[in-house]
Amino acid sequence: MKTMVQCALALWLVAPGLAQITVKEPIPQTATVEVNAGSYSVAQGVKRLPEMASVPYLDVSAAVSRDGKTLTLFSVNRSLDQDISTNLRLQGFSAAHTAGVQTLGAASPADGNDEVAPERVKPADGVEAVEPGGWTRAFRHASVTVISLDRE
């Protein structure tokens, strides 16, 4: 199943204990993303979400900066116990050979920050190689990842 996703103009993601990933500038242009990583459905759920069909395990949105120089991918892996490996291919955007990556995740989805361990859950910054024809990456289970790609 393929899911078409478009992201909002700006995104602010918050985890338990107020660890956060923020996007520093408004993002005015959305981009289309196709994801095929399986899905699940909820039946007889909680009162505010009693039914949900075809919820993607890996959900990805994309946006291009106002000046057209940066493509940002926002992703969430909803699987509580499975990392999801996928191939990323870009069309219409020639990216530089490296991308900035921020991932927010923890050893357990129940982990959070508190007065004893105020930084137990915090974003991890990194850089990954980007191949012109596409690249493979594993999205950590129960995590949020932001990938920033500069135009070549």
C-alpha positions as CSV (number, residue, x, y, z in Angstrom):
1,M,0.0,0.0,0.0
2,K,1.3,3.4,-0.9
3,T,0.5,6.5,1.2
4,M,0.6,10.0,-0.1
5,V,1.6,12.5,2.6
6,Q,2.0,16.2,2.7
7,C,3.4,18.0,5.7
8,A,2.2,21.2,7.4
9,L,3.9,24.5,7.0
10,A,5.9,24.1,10.2
11,L,6.4,21.2,12.6
12,W,7.2,21.0,16.3
13,L,7.5,17.5,17.7
14,V,7.5,16.9,21.5
15,A,8.3,13.7,23.4
16,P,7.5,12.9,27.1
17,G,9.4,15.2,29.4
18,L,9.5,18.0,26.8
19,A,12.5,16.7,24.8
20,Q,11.9,18.3,21.4
21,I,13.0,18.6,17.8
22,T,12.2,21.9,16.3
23,V,12.4,23.3,12.8
24,K,14.0,26.7,12.9
25,E,12.3,28.3,9.9
26,P,8.8,28.2,8.5
27,I,8.5,25.8,5.6
28,P,6.2,27.1,2.9
29,Q,6.3,24.4,0.2
30,T,5.2,20.9,0.7
31,A,6.5,18.0,-1.3
32,T,4.9,14.7,-2.1
33,V,6.1,11.5,-0.4
34,E,5.3,7.9,-1.2
35,V,5.8,5.4,1.6
36,N,5.2,1.6,1.4
37,A,6.2,0.1,4.8
38,G,3.1,-1.6,6.0
39,S,0.2,-0.4,8.2
40,Y,-2.1,-1.4,11.0
41,S,-5.7,-0.6,12.0
42,V,-7.3,0.1,15.3
43,A,-10.7,-1.3,16.2
44,Q,-12.5,-0.6,19.5
45,G,-9.8,1.8,20.5
46,V,-10.0,4.6,23.1
47,K,-13.0,7.0,23.2
48,R,-11.3,9.8,21.3
49,L,-9.8,7.3,18.6
50,P,-12.2,4.4,18.5
51,E,-11.5,3.4,14.9
52,M,-8.5,4.1,12.6
53,A,-7.9,2.2,9.4
54,S,-4.6,1.8,7.5
55,V,-2.3,3.7,9.8
56,P,1.2,3.6,8.3
57,Y,4.0,2.3,10.5
58,L,6.4,4.6,8.8
59,D,4.9,8.0,8.1
60,V,7.0,10.6,6.2
61,S,6.3,14.2,5.2
62,A,8.6,16.5,3.2
63,A,8.9,20.2,2.7
64,V,11.2,22.5,0.7
65,S,12.6,25.7,2.3
66,R,11.4,29.1,1.1
67,D,14.6,29.6,-0.9
68,G,14.4,26.1,-2.4
69,K,17.8,25.2,-1.1
70,T,16.8,22.7,1.6
71,L,14.5,19.6,1.6
72,T,13.5,18.4,5.0
73,L,12.0,15.0,5.6
74,F,9.9,14.5,8.8
75,S,9.3,10.9,9.8
76,V,7.8,8.8,12.6
77,N,8.2,5.1,13.0
78,R,5.2,4.0,15.0
79,S,6.3,0.4,15.4
80,L,7.1,-0.2,19.1
81,D,9.6,-2.9,18.4
82,Q,10.7,-3.0,14.8
83,D,13.2,-0.8,13.0
84,I,12.1,-0.1,9.5
85,S,14.7,-0.1,6.7
86,T,13.8,1.6,3.5
87,N,15.2,3.0,0.3
88,L,15.1,6.8,0.0
89,R,15.0,8.2,-3.6
90,L,14.6,11.9,-4.4
91,Q,13.1,13.2,-7.6
92,G,13.3,16.8,-8.6
93,F,15.9,17.7,-5.9
94,S,19.6,17.2,-6.4
95,A,20.9,16.8,-2.8
96,A,24.4,17.3,-1.5
97,H,26.3,14.1,-0.6
98,T,25.5,14.4,3.2
99,A,22.4,15.1,5.2
100,G,21.9,16.3,8.7
101,V,19.8,13.9,10.8
102,Q,18.1,14.4,14.2
103,T,16.5,11.4,15.8
104,L,14.3,11.4,19.0
105,G,13.9,7.9,20.5
106,A,14.6,6.0,23.7
107,A,15.3,2.5,24.9
108,S,11.6,2.1,25.6
109,P,8.6,4.1,24.4
110,A,7.7,4.5,28.1
111,D,11.0,6.3,28.9
112,G,10.8,10.0,29.7
113,N,12.7,12.8,31.3
114,D,12.3,13.6,35.0
115,E,14.2,15.5,37.7
116,V,16.6,12.5,38.3
117,A,17.4,12.0,34.6
118,P,16.4,15.3,32.8
119,E,18.2,14.3,29.5
120,R,17.3,10.6,29.3
121,V,15.4,11.2,26.1
122,K,16.9,13.9,23.8
123,P,17.5,14.3,20.1
124,A,20.6,12.7,18.7
125,D,22.3,14.7,16.0
126,G,24.2,13.0,13.1
127,V,25.2,13.1,9.5
128,E,24.6,10.4,6.9
129,A,25.8,9.9,3.4
130,V,23.4,10.5,0.5
131,E,23.9,8.7,-2.8
132,P,22.7,10.4,-6.0
133,G,20.5,7.4,-7.0
134,G,19.1,6.9,-3.5
135,W,20.2,5.4,-0.2
136,T,19.1,3.0,2.4
137,R,18.4,4.0,6.0
138,A,16.9,2.2,9.0
139,F,14.3,4.2,11.0
140,R,14.6,3.3,14.6
141,H,11.5,1.8,16.2
142,A,9.3,4.2,18.2
143,S,11.1,7.3,17.0
144,V,10.8,10.6,15.2
145,T,13.5,11.5,12.7
146,V,14.2,14.8,10.8
147,I,16.5,14.6,7.8
148,S,17.8,17.9,6.3
149,L,19.2,17.8,2.8
150,D,20.8,20.8,1.1
151,R,20.6,21.3,-2.6
152,E,23.8,20.4,-4.5
